[in-house]
Amino acid sequence: MRHLFRREFTALWHSPWQLALISYIPIIGILGLWWLFSAGIPRQLPVAVVDLDNSQISRMLARELSANPSVTLHSYANEVAAINAMRQSQVYALVIFPYQLKKDLLTSKRPIIDIRYNSQYLLVGRLLSSQLQRSLAQGLTHFGEVNLLLKGANKATVDVSLSPISNQTTALFNQNVNYVSFLVPPILIALWQLLAMLVFVNSVNRELIPHGKRNYLAHDIWSKVWVKMVIYSPIMLIHGGFILLWLYQYLALPASGSLLLLVLAQAVMLIVLWLLVLVIFMLVRDRARIVSFCTGLFAPAFAFMGITFPVNDMFIVAKWWRLLIPSSHYIDSHISVISYGVGLRQVLTQMGSYWGFLLLLPLLYVLGRYAQKIPEQAQVDVLMDPEVNR
């Protein structure tokens, strides 16, 4: 077994790409993604406003919008110019105050204030939608309050009439819609998973023995795979731990539970990831196709975590696909520990969602036995090939 460790370390030392994957590329990727979202809260997003009423009330509502730090208003003379600006991505949203807005409000009619936003900018669109509605609601509530008081209603009745119920929805305890605490952790986990996959794929691809149009595996493939798992699991766990320390110690993002529980969850996630990669490796047994297939499988990891899009609203195929991605299981433990401070027992219970991956073990055994059936001539080539025996 000792010579297998020496063999793996030698191969690692002579592979600049593999050395880069386990050393500086993860650090650059982690810090680069954090830098992109380091502003935390989007501010001064351009929004077009078209005031067709040009009344005191429409100007008051425009001032309410201007007071919102997330919005920067750009006035347009007509709807066509504002729509063209939105199509050219000069503004992210559009607000149209209709003609006779003041008259309709004073006569108790229901004017329609048109709000449009580009939903292709997922988070920006949602943020502007909520902020624009909130600012307009504040302005219209103030107008309704004054109107009712002028009609002789008392203050208590006005409050009950205008705001009988108030609610507050705070996703993942993120009160300020801070991108760093909301988006960066799942993005970095998805990146870490992709890098871990590439590291392991590059390593196991060295074990393919070409013969004719097919690739085969040596009889001691399981010992070699075991050595690779022992070597690369701690290395990738160091990078996973760096993500946790960077976010919740250096940046001091709020964390209710113990980070050690997340390290345990990352270790289990890595083992499951190795199993998936091995199944694809033994099924395909082609270097380029293995990388392509694994990258395609794990690429939508962030979208399938259920952070930016509810899992229950996904198509049934997307729900099945996300179950194949280990990070989709890990993120439940991550949110539970960080947001709710759950303990070891609940984390272990959540890890039970990996049980379906145990079915990969007998499948790996069968695929491994089949891939080890090397033709006799290929065995001779293996013995004479210094690259394989190194």
C-alpha positions as CSV (number, residue, x, y, z in Angstrom):
1,M,0.0,0.0,0.0
2,R,2.9,2.3,0.7
3,H,4.1,2.2,-2.9
4,L,0.6,3.3,-4.0
5,F,0.8,6.4,-1.9
6,R,4.2,7.1,-3.2
7,R,3.0,6.5,-6.8
8,E,0.0,8.9,-6.3
9,F,2.2,11.7,-4.7
10,T,4.7,11.3,-7.6
11,A,1.9,11.6,-10.2
12,L,0.5,14.7,-8.3
13,W,3.9,16.3,-8.3
14,H,4.4,15.9,-12.0
15,S,0.9,17.2,-12.9
16,P,0.9,21.1,-12.9
17,W,-2.9,21.2,-13.6
18,Q,-3.7,18.8,-10.7
19,L,-1.4,20.8,-8.4
20,A,-3.2,24.0,-9.4
21,L,-6.6,22.5,-8.7
22,I,-5.7,21.5,-5.2
23,S,-3.8,24.7,-4.3
24,Y,-4.3,28.2,-5.7
25,I,-7.3,27.8,-8.1
26,P,-9.8,27.1,-5.3
27,I,-8.5,30.1,-3.3
28,I,-8.7,32.4,-6.3
29,G,-12.1,31.2,-7.2
30,I,-13.4,31.6,-3.6
31,L,-12.0,35.1,-3.2
32,G,-13.0,36.1,-6.7
33,L,-16.7,35.1,-6.2
34,W,-16.8,36.8,-2.8
35,W,-15.4,40.0,-4.3
36,L,-18.2,40.0,-7.0
37,F,-20.8,40.0,-4.3
38,S,-18.9,41.9,-1.6
39,A,-21.1,45.0,-2.0
40,G,-23.6,43.0,-0.1
41,I,-26.8,45.0,-0.8
42,P,-27.6,46.3,-4.3
43,R,-28.0,50.0,-4.3
44,Q,-29.0,52.8,-6.8
45,L,-30.4,50.4,-9.4
46,P,-31.7,52.5,-12.4
47,V,-35.5,52.6,-12.7
48,A,-37.5,54.5,-15.3
49,V,-40.5,56.6,-14.2
50,V,-43.1,58.0,-16.6
51,D,-45.4,60.6,-14.9
52,L,-48.5,61.0,-17.2
53,D,-50.5,62.7,-14.4
54,N,-47.9,65.3,-13.3
55,S,-49.9,66.0,-10.2
56,Q,-48.9,66.6,-6.5
57,I,-49.7,63.0,-5.7
58,S,-47.6,61.5,-8.5
59,R,-44.7,63.7,-7.5
60,M,-45.1,62.6,-3.9
61,L,-45.0,59.0,-5.0
62,A,-41.9,59.7,-7.1
63,R,-40.2,61.2,-4.0
64,E,-41.1,58.0,-2.0
65,L,-39.4,56.0,-4.7
66,S,-36.3,58.3,-4.7
67,A,-36.0,57.9,-1.0
68,N,-35.5,54.1,-1.4
69,P,-31.7,53.4,-1.4
70,S,-32.1,50.6,-3.8
71,V,-33.6,52.8,-6.5
72,T,-32.3,55.6,-8.7
73,L,-35.1,57.2,-10.8
74,H,-34.7,58.3,-14.4
75,S,-37.6,60.3,-15.7
76,Y,-38.9,59.7,-19.3
77,A,-41.4,61.8,-21.1
78,N,-43.4,58.9,-22.5
79,E,-43.9,55.2,-22.2
80,V,-42.2,54.3,-25.5
81,A,-38.9,55.9,-24.5
82,A,-38.9,54.2,-21.1
83,I,-39.6,50.8,-22.7
84,N,-36.8,51.3,-25.2
85,A,-34.4,52.2,-22.3
86,M,-35.5,49.0,-20.5
87,R,-34.9,46.9,-23.6
88,Q,-31.4,48.4,-23.9
89,S,-30.7,47.5,-20.3
90,Q,-30.3,51.1,-19.4
91,V,-32.9,50.6,-16.6
92,Y,-34.0,47.5,-14.8
93,A,-37.6,48.4,-14.1
94,L,-40.3,50.8,-15.2
95,V,-43.0,52.7,-13.2
96,I,-45.9,54.5,-15.0
97,F,-48.2,56.9,-13.1
98,P,-51.4,57.0,-15.2
99,Y,-53.2,60.0,-16.4
100,Q,-55.8,61.4,-13.9
101,L,-54.2,59.4,-11.0
102,K,-55.0,62.2,-8.5
103,K,-58.6,62.5,-9.7
104,D,-59.2,58.7,-9.5
105,L,-57.7,58.6,-6.0
106,L,-59.8,61.5,-4.8
107,T,-63.0,60.1,-6.2
108,S,-62.3,56.7,-4.6
109,K,-61.6,54.9,-7.9
110,R,-58.9,52.4,-8.4
111,P,-56.2,53.7,-10.7
112,I,-53.5,51.2,-11.9
113,I,-49.9,52.1,-11.4
114,D,-48.0,50.1,-13.9
115,I,-44.8,48.4,-12.6
116,R,-42.7,46.4,-14.9
117,Y,-39.3,44.7,-14.3
118,N,-37.0,42.5,-16.2
119,S,-37.4,39.0,-14.6
120,Q,-34.3,37.8,-16.6
121,Y,-32.3,39.6,-13.9
122,L,-33.6,37.2,-11.3
123,L,-32.5,38.7,-8.0
124,V,-32.4,42.3,-9.2
125,G,-35.9,41.9,-10.6
126,R,-37.3,40.4,-7.4
127,L,-35.6,43.1,-5.3
128,L,-36.9,45.9,-7.4
129,S,-40.4,44.4,-7.5
130,S,-40.6,44.3,-3.7
131,Q,-38.9,47.6,-3.1
132,L,-41.0,49.5,-5.6
133,Q,-44.3,48.1,-4.3
134,R,-43.2,48.9,-0.7
135,S,-42.3,52.5,-1.5
136,L,-45.5,53.1,-3.4
137,A,-47.5,51.4,-0.7
138,Q,-46.0,53.8,1.9
139,G,-46.9,56.8,-0.2
140,L,-50.4,55.7,-0.9
141,T,-51.0,54.7,2.7
142,H,-50.0,58.2,3.8
143,F,-52.4,59.7,1.2
144,G,-55.2,57.4,2.3
145,E,-54.6,58.4,6.0
146,V,-54.8,62.1,5.2
147,N,-58.0,61.5,3.1
148,L,-59.7,59.6,5.9
149,L,-58.8,62.2,8.6
150,L,-60.2,65.0,6.5
151,K,-63.5,63.0,6.3
152,G,-63.7,63.0,10.1
153,A,-62.4,59.5,10.9
154,N,-60.4,59.2,14.2
155,K,-56.8,58.1,14.2
156,A,-57.5,54.6,15.6
157,T,-60.1,53.9,13.0
158,V,-57.7,55.1,10.2
159,D,-54.9,52.8,11.4
160,V,-57.2,49.8,11.5
161,S,-58.7,50.6,8.1
162,L,-55.4,51.1,6.3
163,S,-53.2,48.5,7.9
164,P,-55.4,45.9,9.7
165,I,-52.6,43.3,9.4
166,S,-48.9,43.7,8.9
167,N,-46.6,40.9,8.1
168,Q,-42.8,40.5,7.6
169,T,-41.2,37.7,5.6
170,T,-37.4,37.4,6.1
171,A,-35.8,34.7,4.1
172,L,-33.1,32.7,6.0
173,F,-33.0,35.5,8.6
174,N,-31.5,37.8,6.0
175,Q,-33.1,41.0,7.1
176,N,-31.2,43.3,4.8
177,V,-31.3,41.0,1.7
178,N,-27.5,40.9,2.0
179,Y,-26.1,39.1,-1.0
180,V,-23.0,38.0,0.9
181,S,-24.9,36.0,3.5
182,F,-27.7,35.0,1.1
183,L,-25.9,33.9,-2.1
184,V,-22.2,33.6,-1.5
185,P,-22.3,30.4,0.7
186,P,-24.3,28.2,-1.7
187,I,-22.3,29.6,-4.7
188,L,-19.0,28.7,-3.0
189,I,-20.3,25.3,-2.1
190,A,-21.2,24.7,-5.7
191,L,-17.8,25.8,-6.9
192,W,-16.1,23.7,-4.3
193,Q,-18.1,20.6,-5.4
194,L,-17.0,21.2,-9.1
195,L,-13.4,21.6,-8.1
196,A,-13.5,18.4,-6.0
197,M,-15.1,16.6,-8.9
198,L,-12.3,17.8,-11.3
199,V,-9.6,16.8,-8.9
200,F,-10.9,13.3,-8.5
201,V,-11.7,12.8,-12.2
202,N,-8.2,13.9,-13.2
203,S,-6.8,11.4,-10.7
204,V,-8.8,8.4,-11.6
205,N,-8.4,9.1,-15.4
206,R,-4.8,8.1,-15.0
207,E,-5.9,4.5,-14.2
208,L,-7.4,3.9,-17.6
209,I,-5.5,1.3,-19.6
210,P,-6.1,1.9,-23.4
211,H,-6.3,-1.1,-25.7
212,G,-7.8,-0.7,-29.1
213,K,-10.9,1.5,-28.9
214,R,-11.6,0.6,-25.3
215,N,-10.1,1.5,-21.9
216,Y,-9.7,-1.0,-19.1
217,L,-8.8,-1.0,-15.4
218,A,-6.1,-2.8,-13.6
219,H,-6.9,-5.6,-11.1
220,D,-5.7,-3.4,-8.1
221,I,-8.0,-0.5,-9.1
222,W,-9.8,-0.5,-5.8
223,S,-6.6,-0.1,-3.8
224,K,-5.6,2.8,-6.0
225,V,-9.0,4.4,-5.6
226,W,-8.8,4.0,-1.9
227,V,-5.4,5.7,-1.8
228,K,-6.8,8.6,-3.9
229,M,-9.8,9.1,-1.6
230,V,-7.4,9.1,1.4
231,I,-5.2,11.7,-0.2
232,Y,-7.7,14.1,-1.8
233,S,-10.5,14.0,0.8
234,P,-8.5,15.9,3.4
235,I,-7.1,18.3,0.8
236,M,-10.6,19.3,-0.4
237,L,-11.9,19.4,3.2
238,I,-9.2,22.0,3.9
239,H,-10.7,24.2,1.1
240,G,-14.2,23.5,2.4
241,G,-13.1,24.6,5.9
242,F,-11.5,27.7,4.4
243,I,-14.9,28.7,3.0
244,L,-16.5,28.3,6.4
245,L,-13.7,30.2,8.2
246,W,-13.7,33.0,5.6
247,L,-17.5,33.5,5.7
248,Y,-18.3,33.0,9.4
249,Q,-15.0,33.9,11.1
250,Y,-13.2,36.5,9.0
251,L,-16.3,38.2,7.5
252,A,-18.3,37.5,10.8
253,L,-21.5,36.4,9.1
254,P,-24.1,35.3,11.6
255,A,-23.8,31.5,12.4
256,S,-26.1,30.0,15.0
257,G,-24.5,26.5,15.1
258,S,-21.1,24.8,15.2
259,L,-19.0,24.9,12.1
260,L,-17.6,21.5,13.0
261,L,-20.9,20.0,12.1
262,L,-20.6,21.5,8.7
263,V,-17.2,20.0,8.2
264,L,-18.7,16.6,9.1
265,A,-21.4,17.2,6.5
266,Q,-18.8,18.2,3.9
267,A,-16.9,15.0,4.5
268,V,-20.0,12.9,3.9
269,M,-20.8,15.0,0.8
270,L,-17.3,14.3,-0.5
271,I,-17.6,10.6,-0.1
272,V,-20.9,10.6,-2.0
273,L,-19.3,12.8,-4.7
274,W,-16.5,10.3,-5.1
275,L,-19.0,7.4,-5.5
276,L,-20.9,9.3,-8.2
277,V,-17.7,10.1,-10.1
278,L,-16.5,6.5,-9.8
279,V,-19.8,5.2,-11.3
280,I,-19.5,7.6,-14.2
281,F,-15.8,6.8,-14.6
282,M,-16.5,3.0,-14.9
283,L,-19.5,3.4,-17.1
284,V,-17.9,5.8,-19.6
285,R,-14.2,4.9,-19.4
286,D,-13.2,7.8,-21.7
287,R,-11.2,10.7,-20.3
288,A,-12.9,13.6,-22.2
289,R,-16.4,12.2,-21.8
290,I,-16.0,11.6,-18.1
291,V,-15.1,15.2,-17.6
292,S,-17.9,16.4,-19.8
293,F,-20.5,14.2,-18.2
294,C,-19.5,15.1,-14.7
295,T,-19.4,18.8,-15.4
296,G,-22.8,18.7,-17.1
297,L,-24.2,16.8,-14.1
298,F,-22.9,19.1,-11.4
299,A,-23.0,22.4,-13.3
300,P,-26.6,23.4,-12.2
301,A,-25.8,22.6,-8.5
302,F,-26.4,26.2,-7.4
303,A,-29.7,26.5,-9.2
304,F,-30.9,23.2,-7.8
305,M,-30.1,24.0,-4.1
306,G,-33.5,25.7,-3.7
307,I,-32.0,29.0,-2.5
308,T,-33.0,31.3,-5.3
309,F,-35.9,29.2,-6.7
310,P,-38.3,27.1,-4.5
311,V,-37.8,23.3,-4.9
312,N,-41.5,22.7,-4.8
313,D,-42.0,24.9,-8.0
314,M,-39.3,23.0,-10.0
315,F,-40.3,20.6,-12.8
316,I,-40.3,17.0,-11.8
317,V,-37.1,16.3,-13.9
318,A,-35.3,19.1,-12.0
319,K,-36.4,17.6,-8.7
320,W,-35.0,14.2,-9.7
321,W,-31.8,15.8,-11.0
322,R,-31.1,17.8,-7.8
323,L,-31.4,14.5,-5.8
324,L,-28.4,13.3,-7.8
325,I,-26.2,16.3,-6.8
326,P,-24.6,15.9,-3.3
327,S,-24.6,19.7,-2.6
328,S,-28.4,19.6,-2.8
329,H,-28.4,17.4,0.3
330,Y,-25.6,19.2,2.0
331,I,-27.3,22.6,1.8
332,D,-30.1,21.5,4.0
333,S,-27.6,20.8,6.8
334,H,-25.8,24.1,6.1
335,I,-29.0,26.2,6.4
336,S,-30.1,24.2,9.5
337,V,-26.8,24.8,11.3
338,I,-26.2,28.4,10.2
339,S,-29.7,29.7,10.5
340,Y,-31.3,27.5,13.2
341,G,-28.3,26.2,15.2
342,V,-29.3,22.6,15.1
343,G,-27.2,20.0,16.8
344,L,-25.5,16.8,15.8
345,R,-28.6,14.6,16.0
346,Q,-30.5,16.6,13.5
347,V,-27.5,16.9,11.1
348,L,-27.1,13.1,11.2
349,T,-30.8,12.8,10.5
350,Q,-30.5,15.1,7.5
351,M,-27.6,13.0,6.2
352,G,-30.0,10.1,6.0
353,S,-31.1,11.6,2.7
354,Y,-27.9,10.2,1.2
355,W,-29.2,6.6,1.7
356,G,-30.1,6.2,-2.0
357,F,-26.4,6.6,-2.9
358,L,-25.6,3.3,-1.0
359,L,-27.2,1.5,-4.0
360,L,-24.1,2.7,-6.0
361,L,-21.8,0.3,-4.1
362,P,-23.1,-3.0,-5.7
363,L,-23.3,-1.2,-9.0
364,L,-19.6,-0.1,-8.7
365,Y,-18.6,-3.7,-7.8
366,V,-20.3,-5.0,-11.0
367,L,-18.9,-2.3,-13.2
368,G,-15.4,-2.7,-11.7
369,R,-15.4,-6.5,-12.3
370,Y,-16.5,-5.9,-15.9
371,A,-13.9,-3.2,-16.5
372,Q,-11.1,-5.4,-15.2
373,K,-11.5,-8.0,-17.9
374,I,-8.3,-6.9,-19.8
375,P,-7.4,-8.7,-23.0
376,E,-4.1,-10.7,-22.7
377,Q,-2.3,-8.4,-25.2
378,A,-3.4,-5.3,-23.1
379,Q,-1.9,-6.9,-20.0
380,V,1.5,-7.3,-21.8
381,D,1.3,-3.6,-22.9
382,V,0.5,-2.6,-19.3
383,L,3.6,-4.4,-18.0
384,M,5.8,-2.7,-20.6
385,D,4.3,0.8,-20.2
386,P,6.4,2.8,-17.8
387,E,3.7,5.5,-17.5
388,V,1.2,3.0,-16.2
389,N,3.6,1.3,-13.8
390,R,5.1,4.5,-12.5
